[in-house]
Amino acid sequence: MPHNIHEIANRLARPETRAQEAASIAFEHGAEAFLVFLHDPEIGALRVAPGFPQTLPGGPLWRSFLKERPAPGTPCTLQLPFPDQDTPKPAQCFAYGPVVYLLIGGASRLPIEHFADAPLLPALLEAEAAQLASSGLVRAAREATERATTLARALDRARAEIGSKALELSVALSRADHLNCELARLNETLEQRVAEEIRERMEVEEALRQAQKMEAIGQLTGGVAHDFNNLLTVIMGGLDSIRRQLDDPSKELDVVRLRRLQSMAFQGAERAATLTSRLLAFARRQPLKPEAIDINKLAIGLTDLLQRTLGERIALETVVTPGLWLARADPAELETALVNVAINARDAMPDGGKLTIETANVWLDEEYVSTLTEPVPPGQYVMLAAADTGHGMDRQTLDRVFEPFFTTKEVGKGTGLGLSQVYGFVRQSEGHIRIYSEPGAGTAIKMYLPREADPKTKVSQPQIDIAADGGSETILVVEDHDGLREYSTSVLRELGYQVLEAPEGGQALELLKTRQDVQLLFTDVVLPGLNGRQLADQALRVCPDLKVLFTTGYTRNAIVHNGQLDQGVDLISKPFTFAALATKVRQILDR
């Protein structure tokens, strides 16, 4: 054993100089700190022995060292952090009895395992720890006695106060009994009063809903009445002028004027049909026939039409995305929507500007769709955007921009149905539409259409107009409206077809059973008794090779489900023209 172990133990004997001596001992032997610990059985961990610095570095290494007592009699080496040091320091550790010696940062000149030959130091440290614990107990007992005395005095005061409070409590109990009786009486009528309150509130809310509904209906019907009255005036005025010309035999017929009046009445009727179509689009009740569309080709194909619509003062740029997904939508309605957006952009740039048409593949994630007021499923969409450099819109206008008949244009410059039609079409196509605009900064309208799920689906091709030629086939016309049935049969007969007619489904089926030469069933969807779909299903059982063409002004669920035409259904919407009916019939018969 080195001769200085007993000397070191003696230097650590006095508690008042022990911390200073420990620091000196560490310095003399090339270490940074010298600490001695005692095992405390009450807490099951090491504690710094009396007289040594009681403040230790923190961290999991130190906590692990204090909780896991080293094996007695065997020196070990640890890595422990040291104050103001970035990395842990090597430390030599030696346990002897209840004492653990720790020398941090270089202990090559002091083999601490030789402290086993200095047993007086552990005994001295244990005795000091016991004395400190005893002193603490005495101090705690003294403090407990003082607290007990204080509590006893407080208890005496409490007894006196209890006596004075007892009378107050008795009065309070009497008051409580009285209040309990009142509460019981109130509870007996509570349910009835709550029910009455709920009923009154529901009546007020229902009245408010009805008022809002009537306001919306009033705005809609007012706009419809205004536009239809204008159009009917044009139609009726033109037809009446034609009638007066024809009824006056004394005057020579002015063919030029008659043609002008006929054209005026026909244009009014076309505008009325467009107005009805836009209303159905906004209400998401127009029958759509969605197909796989290459929107890049559609946008490029409409360039000439859009440029003519915009005029020479507005530059048109089309930016298409290579590798664009196929979208699923009704191509004709999408073209109409894009034209409507272009018209709005043109009106927002009276002094000229630029309109940019852009396509892109986008993903609408859960976070984005959760912020939308209408349900939009997350997933992959094809975006068709139109951004102009016009005057833009403020927040109040943006909040109402999709309302039918709402417009910021001058009287007579617009119906207020363009964007509402676009909105209805996109939503009925299970898509999403968003408008970004600021005053003076232009407007960007983004339409998100669902991606075509089947990549092998045949892409929709532009329809090639077929000449309105007639034929000699036999056609059965089923229409309950006498005027419409007469018009349809007269058009078909003028085209050379053999025409049979019936006002309802039962008579049509009887005709089909006796006439095997009928090649096309032309039927209204809404009929008394059997509707058009039911009639077609039964007719196909009688004549399996029969072809069917439906017509309707509005249908909800006979041949349209979820806003889309049933698979394999052919439809011509009312009102239809001579040319439209001739073309559609010829297409179906020649298919």
C-alpha positions as CSV (number, residue, x, y, z in Angstrom):
1,M,0.0,0.0,0.0
2,P,1.4,3.5,-0.8
3,H,2.4,5.3,2.3
4,N,0.2,8.3,1.6
5,I,-3.3,6.5,1.8
6,H,-3.4,7.0,5.6
7,E,-2.2,10.5,5.1
8,I,-5.0,11.2,2.7
9,A,-7.5,9.6,5.0
10,N,-6.3,11.8,7.9
11,R,-6.6,14.9,5.7
12,L,-10.2,14.0,5.1
13,A,-11.0,13.5,8.8
14,R,-12.2,17.0,9.6
15,P,-15.6,17.8,8.0
16,E,-15.1,21.6,7.9
17,T,-12.0,21.3,5.6
18,R,-13.0,18.1,3.8
19,A,-14.2,19.7,0.6
20,Q,-11.0,21.8,0.3
21,E,-8.8,18.8,1.0
22,A,-10.7,16.6,-1.5
23,A,-10.0,19.2,-4.2
24,S,-6.3,19.4,-3.3
25,I,-6.0,15.6,-3.3
26,A,-7.5,15.5,-6.8
27,F,-5.2,18.2,-8.0
28,E,-2.1,16.6,-6.5
29,H,-2.8,13.3,-8.3
30,G,-3.7,14.8,-11.7
31,A,-7.5,14.4,-11.3
32,E,-10.3,16.9,-11.7
33,A,-12.4,15.8,-8.7
34,F,-12.4,13.4,-5.8
35,L,-15.7,12.4,-4.3
36,V,-16.8,9.9,-1.6
37,F,-20.3,8.5,-1.5
38,L,-22.3,6.6,1.2
39,H,-25.0,4.1,0.4
40,D,-28.4,5.2,1.8
41,P,-30.5,2.1,2.4
42,E,-33.7,4.2,2.9
43,I,-33.6,5.4,-0.7
44,G,-31.6,2.5,-2.2
45,A,-29.0,4.8,-3.8
46,L,-25.7,6.6,-3.2
47,R,-25.5,10.0,-1.5
48,V,-22.5,12.3,-1.3
49,A,-20.8,11.8,2.0
50,P,-20.9,14.7,4.6
51,G,-18.4,17.5,3.9
52,F,-18.0,16.8,0.2
53,P,-19.6,19.1,-2.4
54,Q,-23.3,18.2,-2.4
55,T,-24.0,19.6,-6.0
56,L,-23.5,17.0,-8.7
57,P,-23.7,17.2,-12.5
58,G,-27.0,16.0,-14.0
59,G,-27.7,13.6,-16.8
60,P,-28.6,9.9,-17.3
61,L,-24.9,8.8,-16.7
62,W,-24.8,10.3,-13.2
63,R,-28.4,9.0,-12.3
64,S,-27.4,5.5,-13.4
65,F,-24.2,5.6,-11.3
66,L,-26.1,6.8,-8.2
67,K,-28.8,4.1,-8.6
68,E,-26.6,1.1,-9.5
69,R,-24.2,0.6,-6.6
70,P,-20.8,-0.8,-7.8
71,A,-19.7,-4.2,-6.7
72,P,-17.7,-4.0,-3.4
73,G,-13.9,-4.7,-3.6
74,T,-13.6,-4.4,-7.4
75,P,-12.2,-1.2,-9.0
76,C,-14.1,-0.2,-12.1
77,T,-13.8,2.5,-14.8
78,L,-16.8,4.7,-15.8
79,Q,-17.5,7.6,-18.2
80,L,-19.2,10.5,-16.3
81,P,-19.9,14.1,-17.4
82,F,-18.1,16.9,-15.6
83,P,-19.2,20.5,-15.2
84,D,-18.4,22.8,-18.2
85,Q,-17.2,19.8,-20.2
86,D,-18.8,18.8,-23.5
87,T,-17.8,15.1,-23.3
88,P,-17.9,12.6,-20.4
89,K,-14.7,12.1,-18.4
90,P,-13.1,8.8,-17.4
91,A,-13.6,8.0,-13.7
92,Q,-12.2,5.4,-11.4
93,C,-14.6,3.9,-8.9
94,F,-14.0,1.7,-5.9
95,A,-16.6,0.4,-3.4
96,Y,-15.6,-0.6,0.1
97,G,-18.4,-1.5,2.6
98,P,-21.0,1.3,2.5
99,V,-18.5,3.8,1.0
100,V,-17.8,4.4,-2.8
101,Y,-14.7,6.3,-3.8
102,L,-14.8,8.2,-7.1
103,L,-11.9,9.9,-8.8
104,I,-12.8,11.8,-12.0
105,G,-10.4,12.6,-14.8
106,G,-7.0,10.8,-14.4
107,A,-6.3,8.5,-11.5
108,S,-3.1,6.8,-12.7
109,R,-1.1,8.1,-9.7
110,L,-3.7,7.2,-7.0
111,P,-4.9,3.5,-7.0
112,I,-8.1,4.1,-5.0
113,E,-8.6,0.4,-4.3
114,H,-5.9,0.8,-1.5
115,F,-8.5,2.8,0.5
116,A,-9.7,-0.6,1.6
117,D,-6.7,-0.5,4.0
118,A,-8.0,2.7,5.6
119,P,-11.2,1.5,7.3
120,L,-11.4,4.4,9.8
121,L,-12.5,6.9,7.1
122,P,-15.7,4.9,6.2
123,A,-16.6,4.5,9.8
124,L,-16.0,8.3,10.4
125,L,-18.2,9.2,7.5
126,E,-21.0,6.8,8.6
127,A,-20.9,8.3,12.1
128,E,-21.1,11.8,10.7
129,A,-24.0,10.8,8.5
130,A,-25.8,9.1,11.4
131,Q,-25.2,12.3,13.6
132,L,-26.6,14.5,10.8
133,A,-29.6,12.2,10.5
134,S,-30.1,12.3,14.3
135,S,-29.8,16.0,14.4
136,G,-32.4,16.2,11.6
137,L,-34.7,14.0,13.6
138,V,-34.3,16.1,16.7
139,R,-34.9,19.2,14.7
140,A,-38.0,17.6,13.1
141,A,-39.3,16.5,16.5
142,R,-38.8,20.0,17.8
143,E,-40.6,21.5,14.8
144,A,-43.4,18.9,15.2
145,T,-43.8,19.9,18.8
146,E,-44.1,23.5,17.9
147,R,-46.6,22.7,15.2
148,A,-48.7,20.6,17.6
149,T,-48.7,23.4,20.1
150,T,-49.8,25.8,17.4
151,L,-52.5,23.4,16.2
152,A,-53.8,22.9,19.8
153,R,-54.2,26.7,20.2
154,A,-55.9,26.8,16.8
155,L,-58.2,24.0,17.9
156,D,-59.2,25.9,20.9
157,R,-60.1,28.9,18.8
158,A,-61.9,26.6,16.4
159,R,-64.0,25.1,19.2
160,A,-65.1,28.6,20.1
161,E,-65.9,29.5,16.5
162,I,-67.8,26.2,16.1
163,G,-70.2,27.3,18.8
164,S,-70.9,30.6,17.2
165,K,-71.2,29.0,13.7
166,A,-73.7,26.3,15.0
167,L,-76.4,28.9,15.3
168,E,-75.7,30.3,11.9
169,L,-75.7,26.7,10.5
170,S,-79.1,26.1,12.0
171,V,-80.5,29.2,10.4
172,A,-78.9,28.2,7.1
173,L,-80.4,24.7,7.2
174,S,-83.8,26.2,7.7
175,R,-83.2,28.5,4.7
176,A,-82.0,25.5,2.7
177,D,-85.1,23.5,3.6
178,H,-87.2,26.4,2.3
179,L,-85.2,26.6,-0.9
180,N,-85.4,22.8,-1.4
181,C,-89.1,23.1,-1.4
182,E,-89.1,25.8,-3.9
183,L,-86.7,23.8,-6.1
184,A,-88.9,20.8,-6.0
185,R,-91.8,22.9,-7.2
186,L,-89.7,24.3,-10.0
187,N,-88.5,20.8,-11.0
188,E,-92.1,19.6,-11.3
189,T,-92.6,22.1,-14.2
190,L,-89.0,22.1,-15.6
191,E,-89.6,19.5,-18.2
192,Q,-92.7,21.2,-19.5
193,R,-91.0,24.6,-19.6
194,V,-87.9,23.1,-21.4
195,A,-90.2,21.5,-24.0
196,E,-92.1,24.7,-24.5
197,E,-88.8,26.6,-24.9
198,I,-87.5,24.0,-27.5
199,R,-90.8,24.2,-29.4
200,E,-90.7,28.0,-29.6
201,R,-87.1,27.9,-30.7
202,M,-87.8,25.3,-33.4
203,E,-90.7,27.4,-34.6
204,V,-88.5,30.5,-34.8
205,E,-85.7,28.5,-36.7
206,E,-88.3,27.0,-39.0
207,A,-89.7,30.4,-39.7
208,L,-86.2,31.7,-40.4
209,R,-85.5,28.8,-42.8
210,Q,-88.8,29.4,-44.6
211,A,-88.0,33.1,-44.9
212,Q,-84.5,32.3,-46.3
213,K,-86.0,29.7,-48.6
214,M,-88.6,32.1,-49.9
215,E,-86.0,34.8,-50.3
216,A,-83.9,32.4,-52.4
217,I,-86.9,31.3,-54.4
218,G,-88.0,34.9,-54.9
219,Q,-84.6,35.8,-56.2
220,L,-84.5,32.8,-58.5
221,T,-88.1,33.2,-59.8
222,G,-87.6,36.9,-60.2
223,G,-84.6,36.4,-62.4
224,V,-86.3,33.6,-64.4
225,A,-89.5,35.7,-64.8
226,H,-87.5,38.8,-65.9
227,D,-85.5,36.9,-68.6
228,F,-88.3,34.7,-69.8
229,N,-90.7,37.6,-70.1
230,N,-88.1,39.4,-72.2
231,L,-87.6,36.3,-74.4
232,L,-91.4,35.5,-74.6
233,T,-92.0,39.1,-75.7
234,V,-89.5,38.6,-78.5
235,I,-91.0,35.2,-79.5
236,M,-94.7,36.2,-79.2
237,G,-94.1,39.6,-80.9
238,G,-92.3,38.0,-83.8
239,L,-94.9,35.3,-84.3
240,D,-97.8,37.8,-84.0
241,S,-96.2,40.0,-86.6
242,I,-95.8,37.0,-88.9
243,R,-99.5,36.1,-88.3
244,R,-100.7,39.6,-89.1
245,Q,-98.7,39.5,-92.3
246,L,-100.2,36.2,-93.3
247,D,-103.8,37.1,-92.3
248,D,-103.8,40.3,-94.4
249,P,-104.5,39.2,-98.0
250,S,-104.5,42.7,-99.3
251,K,-100.8,43.2,-98.7
252,E,-98.1,41.6,-100.6
253,L,-95.9,39.3,-98.4
254,D,-92.7,40.9,-97.3
255,V,-90.5,37.8,-97.4
256,V,-87.4,39.6,-96.1
257,R,-89.3,41.0,-93.1
258,L,-90.9,37.6,-92.5
259,R,-87.5,35.9,-92.4
260,R,-86.2,38.6,-90.0
261,L,-89.2,38.1,-87.7
262,Q,-88.8,34.3,-87.9
263,S,-85.1,34.6,-87.1
264,M,-85.8,36.9,-84.2
265,A,-88.4,34.5,-82.7
266,F,-86.2,31.5,-83.2
267,Q,-83.2,33.3,-81.5
268,G,-85.5,34.2,-78.6
269,A,-86.5,30.5,-78.3
270,E,-82.9,29.4,-78.4
271,R,-82.0,31.8,-75.6
272,A,-84.9,30.5,-73.6
273,A,-83.6,27.0,-74.1
274,T,-80.1,28.1,-73.0
275,L,-81.5,29.8,-70.0
276,T,-83.4,26.6,-69.0
277,S,-80.2,24.5,-69.6
278,R,-78.2,26.8,-67.3
279,L,-80.8,26.6,-64.6
280,L,-80.7,22.8,-64.7
281,A,-76.9,22.9,-64.7
282,F,-76.9,25.1,-61.6
283,A,-79.5,22.8,-59.9
284,R,-77.3,19.8,-61.0
285,R,-80.3,18.3,-62.8
286,Q,-79.0,18.2,-66.4
287,P,-78.4,14.7,-67.7
288,L,-74.6,14.3,-68.2
289,K,-72.9,11.8,-70.4
290,P,-69.3,11.6,-68.9
291,E,-66.5,10.2,-71.0
292,A,-62.8,9.9,-70.8
293,I,-61.4,13.3,-72.0
294,D,-58.0,14.5,-73.0
295,I,-58.3,18.0,-71.7
296,N,-55.1,19.1,-73.4
297,K,-56.6,18.3,-76.8
298,L,-59.9,19.9,-75.8
299,A,-58.3,23.2,-74.7
300,I,-56.1,23.3,-77.9
301,G,-59.1,22.5,-80.1
302,L,-61.1,25.4,-78.6
303,T,-58.3,27.9,-79.2
304,D,-59.8,29.4,-82.3
305,L,-63.3,29.6,-80.9
306,L,-62.1,31.2,-77.7
307,Q,-59.9,33.7,-79.6
308,R,-63.0,34.8,-81.6
309,T,-65.0,35.1,-78.4
310,L,-62.3,37.2,-76.7
311,G,-61.6,39.5,-79.6
312,E,-58.4,41.0,-80.9
313,R,-57.6,43.2,-77.8
314,I,-57.2,40.1,-75.5
315,A,-54.2,37.8,-75.9
316,L,-54.9,34.0,-75.4
317,E,-52.2,31.6,-74.2
318,T,-52.7,27.9,-73.7
319,V,-50.3,26.1,-71.4
320,V,-50.7,22.3,-71.4
321,T,-49.0,19.8,-69.2
322,P,-47.2,16.8,-70.8
323,G,-48.4,13.5,-69.5
324,L,-51.8,14.9,-68.4
325,W,-54.1,12.3,-67.0
326,L,-57.4,11.6,-68.7
327,A,-60.4,13.3,-67.0
328,R,-64.0,12.0,-66.7
329,A,-66.7,14.5,-67.6
330,D,-69.2,15.4,-70.3
331,P,-67.1,16.9,-73.1
332,A,-69.8,19.1,-74.5
333,E,-70.7,20.6,-71.1
334,L,-67.0,21.1,-70.4
335,E,-66.6,23.1,-73.6
336,T,-69.6,25.2,-72.7
337,A,-68.1,25.8,-69.2
338,L,-64.8,26.9,-70.6
339,V,-66.6,29.3,-73.1
340,N,-68.6,30.8,-70.2
341,V,-65.4,31.4,-68.2
342,A,-63.8,33.0,-71.3
343,I,-66.8,35.3,-71.8
344,N,-66.6,36.4,-68.1
345,A,-62.9,37.0,-68.5
346,R,-63.5,39.1,-71.7
347,D,-66.0,41.3,-69.9
348,A,-63.6,41.8,-67.0
349,M,-61.0,43.2,-69.4
350,P,-62.8,46.0,-71.4
351,D,-59.5,47.6,-72.2
352,G,-57.7,44.4,-73.3
353,G,-55.5,42.0,-71.4
354,K,-54.5,38.4,-71.4
355,L,-56.3,35.1,-70.7
356,T,-54.2,32.0,-69.8
357,I,-55.7,28.5,-70.1
358,E,-53.7,26.0,-68.2
359,T,-53.9,22.2,-67.4
360,A,-52.2,20.2,-64.7
361,N,-52.4,17.0,-62.7
362,V,-53.2,17.6,-59.0
363,W,-53.8,15.8,-55.8
364,L,-56.4,17.1,-53.4
365,D,-55.4,15.8,-50.0
366,E,-57.4,15.2,-46.8
367,E,-56.2,18.4,-45.2
368,Y,-57.4,20.5,-48.1
369,V,-60.8,18.9,-48.7
370,S,-61.6,19.1,-44.9
371,T,-61.7,22.9,-45.2
372,L,-64.4,22.8,-48.0
373,T,-68.0,23.4,-47.3
374,E,-69.2,20.9,-49.9
375,P,-68.1,17.3,-49.7
376,V,-65.2,16.6,-52.1
377,P,-63.4,13.2,-51.9
378,P,-59.6,13.4,-51.7
379,G,-57.7,12.0,-54.6
380,Q,-56.4,12.6,-58.1
381,Y,-57.9,15.3,-60.3
382,V,-57.2,17.0,-63.6
383,M,-57.2,20.8,-63.3
384,L,-58.4,23.1,-66.1
385,A,-57.7,26.7,-65.1
386,A,-58.4,30.1,-66.7
387,A,-56.6,33.2,-65.4
388,D,-57.2,36.7,-66.6
389,T,-55.6,40.1,-66.0
390,G,-59.0,41.9,-65.5
391,H,-60.3,44.1,-62.7
392,G,-60.8,41.2,-60.2
393,M,-63.4,40.9,-57.5
394,D,-63.6,41.8,-53.8
395,R,-64.5,39.3,-51.0
396,Q,-68.3,40.3,-51.0
397,T,-68.5,39.5,-54.7
398,L,-66.6,36.3,-54.4
399,D,-69.0,35.1,-51.7
400,R,-72.0,35.4,-54.2
401,V,-70.3,34.7,-57.5
402,F,-72.0,31.3,-58.0
403,E,-75.5,32.5,-57.1
404,P,-78.0,32.3,-60.1
405,F,-78.8,35.7,-61.6
406,F,-76.1,37.5,-59.5
407,T,-74.0,39.6,-61.8
408,T,-71.8,42.7,-61.5
409,K,-72.4,43.6,-65.2
410,E,-74.6,46.4,-66.4
411,V,-78.3,45.7,-67.0
412,G,-78.7,43.8,-70.2
413,K,-75.1,42.7,-70.4
414,G,-75.5,39.4,-68.7
415,T,-77.9,37.0,-67.1
416,G,-75.9,36.0,-64.1
417,L,-76.1,32.3,-64.9
418,G,-72.7,31.7,-66.6
419,L,-70.7,30.9,-63.5
420,S,-73.6,29.2,-61.7
421,Q,-73.9,26.8,-64.7
422,V,-70.1,26.1,-64.5
423,Y,-70.4,25.5,-60.8
424,G,-73.4,23.1,-61.2
425,F,-71.7,21.2,-64.0
426,V,-68.4,20.7,-62.1
427,R,-70.2,19.7,-58.9
428,Q,-72.5,17.3,-60.8
429,S,-69.4,15.8,-62.4
430,E,-68.1,15.0,-58.8
431,G,-65.4,17.7,-59.2
432,H,-64.4,20.9,-57.4
433,I,-64.2,24.5,-58.5
434,R,-62.3,27.3,-56.8
435,I,-62.0,31.1,-57.7
436,Y,-59.0,33.2,-56.6
437,S,-59.4,37.0,-57.2
438,E,-58.4,40.4,-55.8
439,P,-59.5,43.8,-56.9
440,G,-57.0,45.0,-59.6
441,A,-55.1,41.7,-59.7
442,G,-57.3,39.6,-62.0
443,T,-59.2,36.4,-61.5
444,A,-58.2,32.7,-61.7
445,I,-60.9,30.0,-62.0
446,K,-59.7,26.5,-61.4
447,M,-61.9,23.5,-62.3
448,Y,-60.9,20.1,-60.8
449,L,-62.4,17.1,-62.7
450,P,-62.0,13.6,-61.5
451,R,-59.3,11.5,-63.1
452,E,-60.5,8.7,-65.3
453,A,-60.1,5.5,-63.2
454,D,-59.5,3.1,-66.1
455,P,-56.5,4.1,-68.2
456,K,-57.6,1.8,-71.0
457,T,-60.9,3.7,-71.5
458,K,-61.3,4.9,-75.0
459,V,-60.7,8.7,-75.2
460,S,-63.7,10.7,-76.3
461,Q,-63.3,12.1,-79.9
462,P,-65.0,15.2,-81.2
463,Q,-68.4,14.5,-82.7
464,I,-68.6,14.8,-86.5
465,D,-71.8,16.4,-87.6
466,I,-73.8,14.2,-89.8
467,A,-76.0,15.7,-92.5
468,A,-79.6,15.8,-91.5
469,D,-80.7,13.2,-94.1
470,G,-83.9,11.4,-93.8
471,G,-84.8,7.7,-94.4
472,S,-87.5,5.2,-94.9
473,E,-87.4,3.3,-91.6
474,T,-90.4,3.0,-89.4
475,I,-90.4,5.0,-86.1
476,L,-92.8,4.8,-83.2
477,V,-93.2,8.2,-81.5
478,V,-94.6,8.1,-77.9
479,E,-95.5,11.5,-76.4
480,D,-98.3,12.5,-74.2
481,H,-98.2,16.2,-75.1
482,D,-100.3,16.5,-78.3
483,G,-98.5,19.5,-79.7
484,L,-95.0,18.0,-79.1
485,R,-96.2,14.6,-80.6
486,E,-97.6,16.4,-83.7
487,Y,-94.3,18.4,-84.1
488,S,-92.1,15.3,-83.8
489,T,-94.2,13.2,-86.2
490,S,-94.3,16.0,-88.7
491,V,-90.5,16.4,-88.7
492,L,-89.9,12.7,-89.1
493,R,-92.5,12.4,-91.9
494,E,-90.9,15.3,-93.7
495,L,-87.6,13.4,-93.5
496,G,-89.3,10.5,-95.2
497,Y,-89.7,8.1,-92.3
498,Q,-92.8,5.9,-91.7
499,V,-94.2,7.2,-88.4
500,L,-96.5,5.5,-85.9
501,E,-97.6,7.4,-82.8
502,A,-99.1,6.7,-79.4
503,P,-99.9,9.0,-76.4
504,E,-98.9,6.6,-73.7
505,G,-96.9,3.4,-73.1
506,G,-99.8,0.8,-73.1
507,Q,-100.8,1.7,-76.7
508,A,-97.2,1.8,-77.8
509,L,-96.7,-1.8,-76.6
510,E,-99.9,-2.9,-78.4
511,L,-98.6,-1.4,-81.6
512,L,-95.2,-3.1,-81.2
513,K,-96.9,-6.5,-80.9
514,T,-98.7,-6.0,-84.2
515,R,-96.0,-4.2,-86.1
516,Q,-92.7,-6.0,-86.4
517,D,-91.2,-3.4,-88.8
518,V,-90.6,-0.7,-86.2
519,Q,-86.9,0.0,-86.0
520,L,-86.7,3.0,-83.6
521,L,-88.7,3.8,-80.5
522,F,-88.7,7.6,-79.9
523,T,-90.3,8.1,-76.5
524,D,-90.7,10.8,-73.8
525,V,-89.3,9.8,-70.4
526,V,-92.2,11.2,-68.4
527,L,-95.4,9.5,-69.4
528,P,-98.7,8.6,-67.7
529,G,-98.6,5.0,-66.5
530,L,-95.4,3.4,-67.8
531,N,-92.6,5.9,-67.9
532,G,-90.3,6.0,-70.9
533,R,-87.7,3.7,-69.3
534,Q,-90.2,1.1,-68.3
535,L,-91.7,1.2,-71.8
536,A,-88.3,0.7,-73.4
537,D,-87.5,-2.3,-71.2
538,Q,-90.8,-4.0,-72.1
539,A,-90.5,-3.0,-75.7
540,L,-87.1,-4.6,-76.0
541,R,-88.5,-7.9,-74.7
542,V,-91.0,-7.8,-77.5
543,C,-88.5,-6.5,-80.2
544,P,-84.9,-7.3,-79.1
545,D,-83.4,-5.5,-82.0
546,L,-85.4,-2.3,-81.4
547,K,-83.3,0.9,-81.0
548,V,-84.5,3.5,-78.5
549,L,-84.1,7.3,-78.4
550,F,-85.4,9.1,-75.2
551,T,-86.4,12.8,-75.0
552,T,-87.2,14.9,-71.9
553,G,-87.3,18.4,-70.7
554,Y,-86.3,17.3,-67.2
555,T,-85.9,13.9,-65.6
556,R,-84.6,12.9,-62.2
557,N,-84.1,9.2,-62.0
558,A,-85.7,7.3,-64.8
559,I,-82.6,7.3,-67.1
560,V,-80.4,9.6,-65.1
561,H,-78.7,8.5,-61.8
562,N,-76.3,10.6,-59.8
563,G,-76.6,13.2,-62.5
564,Q,-75.3,10.9,-65.3
565,L,-77.1,9.1,-68.1
566,D,-77.4,5.4,-67.6
567,Q,-74.9,3.3,-69.7
568,G,-76.1,2.9,-73.3
569,V,-78.9,5.4,-73.2
570,D,-79.4,7.9,-76.1
571,L,-81.1,11.1,-75.2
572,I,-82.1,14.3,-77.1
573,S,-83.2,17.1,-74.6
574,K,-86.1,19.3,-75.1
575,P,-86.4,21.7,-76.8
576,F,-84.9,20.3,-80.0
577,T,-84.7,21.6,-83.5
578,F,-85.5,20.0,-86.9
579,A,-81.8,19.5,-87.6
580,A,-81.0,18.2,-84.2
581,L,-83.7,15.5,-84.3
582,A,-82.9,14.6,-87.9
583,T,-79.2,14.2,-87.0
584,K,-79.8,12.2,-83.8
585,V,-82.2,9.8,-85.4
586,R,-79.9,9.1,-88.3
587,Q,-76.9,8.5,-86.0
588,I,-78.8,5.9,-84.0
589,L,-80.3,4.1,-87.0
590,D,-76.9,4.0,-88.8
591,R,-75.0,2.8,-85.7
